[in-house]
Amino acid sequence: MSNFKNARRLKIKRRVAGAIVPSAERPRLVVFRSNSEIYAQIVDITNKTLCSASSMEKDMSAVKGTKTILAAEVGKKIATKAQQLGVTKVVFDRNGFLYHGRIKSLADAAREGGLQF
């Protein structure tokens, strides 16, 4: 069953890929969600990772609560790291995942942290 889900996600990802147009001023904020963890990266136009945040980092173990709360903390963290690099505007790449639940929580927290998309 998971093979079908992954194939469906990749099909959505290919379909949406044309709408995601990064530039030098607006790098991509790429999100990946597994069953237990969530990851976010700021990637520039040459596909070089500028900064990243994930729920697996050491300081994230102190956060208690649901996976949605953890995703919000990752969103705040990636926004803080991006601000330190001088990145304020990004293009949100949900990577084929539906925009609700943990993905939405991460995006909302990143917006609250100062990222614009």
N, C-alpha and C positions, 0 to 999 in steps of 0.2 A: 504494500500500500504506500509506503514512503517513497518508492521509486516513482509512482504516479504523481504524488504531491510535488516532488522535486522537479519532475518534467513539466508540470503545470506552472510552477513558479518560474522556471527558466523560459517558458513560452511567454509568460507575461513580461518578464524582464526584457526579452528581445523586442516585444511589441512596444514597450514604453521607452526603450533606449533612444529612439529618435527624438523624443521630447526633452531628454536630459542633455543639455548643451553646456558643458562647462567652458569657462574662459579663464584668462589669467587673473581677472579680477574676482571671478566667482568659481572657486574650485568645488568639487563634488563632496557632499557629506554622504558617505556610503554606509548603510546599515546592514548588518547580518544578524539573524536571529536563529539560534539553535534551540533545542528543547529546553535546555537549562541555562544558557548564557546569552548575552547580547553584546555585540561589538559595533563600534562606530569608528570611521576613519575620515579624515579630511585628505582628499587626493587631488593633486593639481592636474593641469592639462596634459602633462607628460606621464601620467600614471605613477607619480612619485608620492608616497605617503608623507604628508607634512606632520600630522600628529594622529594619535589614536587613543581610544579609551575603551575599556571593556569591563564587564562585570567580574572578570577573573583577577583583576588587579588586587594587590595585597590590602590596600586601604579600603576596598569595597567590601571586605569581609565584615567590617563593623556595621554595615547597613543591614538592618533587620526589616523584614516585611516580605511582601509578595514580589514576584518577578516584575510586575508593572512598576512598583516603587523602585526597584533596582534599576530598571531601564531609565526612569526619570533621573536617577543619580548619574548614570552614564551620560545622559544628555547634558546635564549641568557641567559635568567634568569636561566633555569635548568642547563645550562652548567656552569654558575658561581657558583651555589650552589653545583654542583658535584665537581668542582675544590676545593672548600673549604673543602669538605670531603675527598679529595685526590683521587677521582675517575676520571680517564682519559679515560679508555677504557670501552665501554658498548656494549651490543647487542641491536640493534634497534628492538622493537616489535611494529609493526604498527597496531596490534590488529584487523586485518581483513580489515582495510581501504585501499583503493587504494593509491599508493604512487604518489600522485600529488596534486597540490593545497596547502591546508593548512598543510597537513602532510609533504609534501616535503619542504615547507617553514620552518617549525619547525625543520626538520632534518638538512637542510642546515645551519640554524642559530646556531644550537647546534654544528655542525662541526666547524663553524667559531669561536665559543666560546671556542674551545679546546677539545671537546669530539671526540674520535676516534671510528668509527664503520663502 
